[in-house]
Amino acid sequence: NHRSLNLLSFHAFLNVEAGAAGAFVSMVKYLKREGYEPKVFSLSINDEIKKMFDDLGVPYSCPKSFSTIEKLVFLRKISKEIPKEYDIAFFSHYAYSPILIKIMREIPRVYYLYEPPRIFYELHLKGVGLRRFDFITKEIDKMGTRAADLILCSSDYIREYIYKVYGKFAVVNRLGVDLEKYDYRKLGIDVSYEKRDNVIVSVGVIHPQKAHDFIIRSLKYIPKPKRPKLLVITAGLIYDRLYLKEIYELAKRLDIDIEIKEKFIPHKDFCLALARSKLMAIPYIMEPSVEPVAYAFKTPIVAVREAGAREAVINKVTGLLVPRNVKEFAKAIEFLLDNPDIAAKMGERGYLFLKREYSMGKTIQELVKNISILLGTLNR
């Protein structure tokens, strides 16, 4: 029994409880319940997440300031001094994790890798920020990732991707949805399909890889009288201001009703948006994994048939998968708008699929099992 172990938990930036950071917070919460003793280390933690950790009884540590010197001192302390106090290290996301993994050799290192930094390995991608030191950072990423004792990932697609990039076999440990956090009953949210607005929702940061423009181009092919409004929820992360401008201009030119939540919205407002939408549209370009949170509110998904979406959406059961073609995407959206009974059934099946295969509870069961197997192997 490997529970009650002291767990060094690292995620570089915990500034918003969404995406990878939100998943990390949920995993820490559930690991604490399983009897582990996690302590969180991060370069930045917002006050809301600090309070959450306080309520859970989870200690945390971060630099006093965000200066380069403070960050370097903090990272050195994690890698050299702190590991002696812990039984195992758990890293999440690629920011700063590889260099710590490479240096930290005293304890077993588990690396939950949502995706490699794709900008290093898919050179056609448009990057975020400067790329002056990409070569050095890429080599650190490779060396550190290969040094991990166990690499976990959230989809079969990304497992294959990891092997191609690093030559290492990862273990699929699907990233689930926290059904306590997204419990529509506790939130007092009505998920009745017949009461929903003529709105479809897209969730993702403002970056070309999220392909929000693809949805706009698709909606042009739906007749104006029944054309839905597009709601884009960004979690307050806008990586490309020029792309944001392009989205607004494209929607105006094609006469598409669009609302973009440029700032982070409260949790319940996010949940209400999912519950009141006819469907979630997922056009992401080769997104390694997809967290099907829409299913928590019995909302079906229309997605492009590629990468992680193929695993999170069961075609014609929990939603529709189509080729990357704007007319095909429009046809799928229009079909669900015209057939609300079918859409509602897909939403119901999605909810059951989520509880069975994509809950955070199941994620933690698999995580505990994988950690136990690792420790058992290392102790032989």
N, C-alpha and C positions, 0 to 999 in steps of 0.2 A: 504494500500500500504506500504510494508515493505522495499521498495528501499530507497536509501540514508542512509542506516544504516552503522555505522562504524563496520567493520568486522575484527576481529583479526584472521589472517590466519597463520597456523603453519604447516610446513613440515620440518622434522629434517635436511635433507641434500639436498641442491640444487646445486650439483656439476656437474651435467650433464643434459642437456635438453633432456632426454629420459626416457622411462618407467614411473614410478609413479611420479617422479620429473617433467618430461616434461608435464604430464597431469595436475599436480598441477599448473604449470606456465600458461598453457592454460586456466584453470578454473579461475584463478585470472584475466587474461586479459578480459575474457568474463563477469565476474561479475562486473568489473570496467565499462564496456560498459552498463551494465544493470542499472547503477546508484548507485551501492554499493560503499562504500569507504573502500577497503581492505588495511590493512597494513600487510606486510609479516614478520614473525619471523622465523628464521632458525639458526641452529648451524653453518652452512657453506653455503655460496652462492658464486658461481664463478663469475668472472668479466663479462662474456657474459650475464648471467642472470641478474646481477645487471644493466647492460646497458639497457636490455629489460624493466626492471621495471622503470628505469629512463625515458625511452621514453614513457612509458604508464602513467607516473605520479603516480606510486604506490610506497609509502614509504616502506622501509624495514629496518630490524635491525638484526644484528648477533654479536656474541662475538668478541672482538678484537683479541683474539688468541684462539687456540683449546685446551688449557690446561684444565685439569679436573676442577680446581677451577673456571676458567672463564666460563666454561659451566654451572656449578652448580649455580653460581651467576646469570647468564643469565636466566636459567630456573626458578629460584626463582622469579626473577623480573617479568617474564611473568605470573607466577601463582598467585602472591600475589599483585603486585603493578599495573600492566598494565590493568587488566580487567576492572577497574572502568571507563576507557576511552572509552570502546567499548560496542556495543549493543548485539553482538553475537560473538561466537568463532567458527572457522571452522578448524578442524584438518584433516590432510591427512596422511595416512600410520601409521603403528603401532610403529615405532621407536620414543620413548619418549612421544608419544601422550597420552597413558593411564594414566601415572602419573600426567600429567598436567590436564587432564580431571577430575581426581579424586579430585585434590586440588582446581581447579578453579570452585567455586560454585556460584559466583556472577552473571554470565550471562549464557544464554542458550548455550549448547555445542553440536555442530553438528560434527559427526565423520564419515568421508568417509573412510571406511575400505576396501581396495582392497582385503585383505586376512588377516586372523589371522596369527601370527608367527607360521607357520606350524611345525617348529622344536619342539615346546612345546607340540603339540597335535597329532603329527604323529611320534611316537618315533622311528620308523624304519628309519627315514630320516637321511642322513649324514649332519651334521651341518656345519656351517661356523664359525670358531673361537672357543674360549674357551666356556665351558658349566658349569663352576664351580658354577655360581650363577643362573642357570636356574630356580630352584624352586622358588626363591624369585621373579625373573623377571616375571615368569609365573603368580604368584599370583597378582602382580601389574597389569599385562595385563588384568586379569579377572576383578579385582575390578574397574579399570579405565574404561574399555569398558562398563561394566554394568552401570556405572554412567552417561554415555552420555545421553543427552536428545533425540537425534535422531541419529541412526546409518544408514548410507547409504552404499550400496554396488553395485557392477557392474554386477552381474549375479544372476539368480535364484539359481544356484548351490551354490554360496557362501552365499546366504541368508539362505539356509538350514544348511550350515556348521556353520554359526554364531549362529544359534539357538541351534545346538547340543553342541557347545563349551561354549557359554555364557548364554544360556537360554533367549535370547533377540530376538525379531522380528525386523529384519532390513527392510528397504525399498529399493527396487531395483531402482537404478538410474544409468542406463548404462553409462559406460565411453566411450565417443565418440572420434572420430578422428577430429583434428582441420583441417577443409577443406580449410582454408586460408593458413595455413602452408604447407599443402600437396596438393596444387592446381597445377596440372601438367601443366595447361595452363600458369599460372603466372611464373612457373619455366622454361617454355620453353622446356618441356620434351615430346618427342614423345612416345605415349603409344601403337602404332600399334603393334598388336601381331605378325604379320608375320616378323617383323624386329628383333625379340628378339634372344638373344644368347641361346645356349643349356646349360642353367644354371638354377639351382633351388636355392632358397635362404632360409636360416633359420636364424631367428633373436632371440637372447637371450644370457644372460650371460653364462659364462662357468661354468656350475655346472651340476652334474648328473641328476637333476630333469628336465633339459631342453632336455635331451635325444638326443643330437646331434649324439651320437653313433648309435642310432636306425636308423637314416636316412642312415648312412654309411652302416650298415648291410643290409638295404633294397636295396640300389643301386647296391649291388653285384648281385642281381637277374635280373638286366636289362642288356641285351646284350651289350658288350663293344662298338660296333660301334655307338650305339645311347645313351649310358649312359651319363647323363648330369654331368657337373661339379657342386660341392656343394660349395656354398658361405655362410659362417657363419659370421654374423655381431654381434658383442658382446657389442657394446656401450662402449667399453673400460673396461668392468667389468669382471675380471677373478677371480672367487671365489675359484677355485680349480685347481691349477697348475698341480697336478698329473693327473687329468681328462683330462686336455688339452693335456698332453703328451700321454695319452692313445688314444685320438682321432686321433692325428697325426700318431701314430703307427698302429692303426687299419686301417686307410685309406691307408697307405702304404702297409700293408699286403694284403688288399683286392683289391689293385690297383684302388682306387677311387681318382679321381682328386678333390682336396679340397683346398680352400683358406679360411683362417680364419683372419678376420680383428680384430686383438687383441687390437688395439687402437681405440679410438673414432674417427669416420670419419665425415667430414663436412656434413651438412644437405643435400645439393644438391646431394652429392655423394651417400648418403643413398637412396634418392629418385630415382636416376638413377639406382641403383642396383635393386630396386623393379620393376622399369619399364622395365628393360632389361631381367628380369628373366621369365622363362616359367611359374613358379608357386612358391608359398611360401609353405614350408613344416612345419607343426606344430605337432611335436611328444611329446610335453611337458607332463610330468607325472602329471595327475590330477591338471592341472593349473586352478585355480579358475575362472579366466576370461581371455579372449583373445581380444586384441585390433586389429581388422582386418584392419590395415593400408594398407595392400597390395591392398585392393579393391580401394583405392584412385588412383591407377595406373592401374586399370582394370586387376589386376593379380589374377587369381584363387588360391584357397587354398586347399591343401590336408592335412587333419588333422586326428589324432586318435580320435575316437568317445568316448570322455569322458569329464567330468567336463565342463568348460566354453566353450570349442570349439564347443560343441553341439548347443550352442546358437548363436555363431558368424558365423557359416558356415551352410548354407542351403544345405543339401545333394543333389547332382545332379542338383543344381540350381546355386549356387555361388562357388561350389567346391565339393570335395568328402570327406566323412567321412568313415573311415574304422576301423576295430578292431585293437587292439595293436598286430599286427602280421607283421613281416618284409616282408613276401611274399605278403600279401594283400596290404601293403603300397606301395611296389614296383609296384604291378599291377595297382594301382590307378595312380601313377606317370607316368608309361608307357602308360596308356590309354590316358592321356592328351597330352603326347608327340606325340602319334600317331594320335591324333585327334585335330589338332590346331584350327579348326573351332569351335568345341565344347568348347575347352578351352577359346577361345576368347569370346564366348557368355557368358560363366560363369563369365569371368572377367567383362563384361558389366553389367551383372545382379548384380554382387557384388558391382559395383560402385553405382548403383541405390539403392541397399539395404543399403549401407553405408550412402548415403545422406538422406535416409528416416528414418533409425533406429539408426545409430551409429555416427551421426555428433556431434561435440562439441556444436553446437548451440542447438540441442535437449537436450543434457546433461544439459546445463545451464537452459533451460526452465523448466526441471524437478526439478533441484536443487532449483531454485527460488520458484517454487510451493511448494516444500517440506519444505523449510525454512518458507514460509508464513503460511503454515498449522501449523507448529510447534509453531510459535510465536502467531498465533491466538488462538491455544489451551492453551498455557501458560498464555495468557492475559485474559482468561475467568474468 
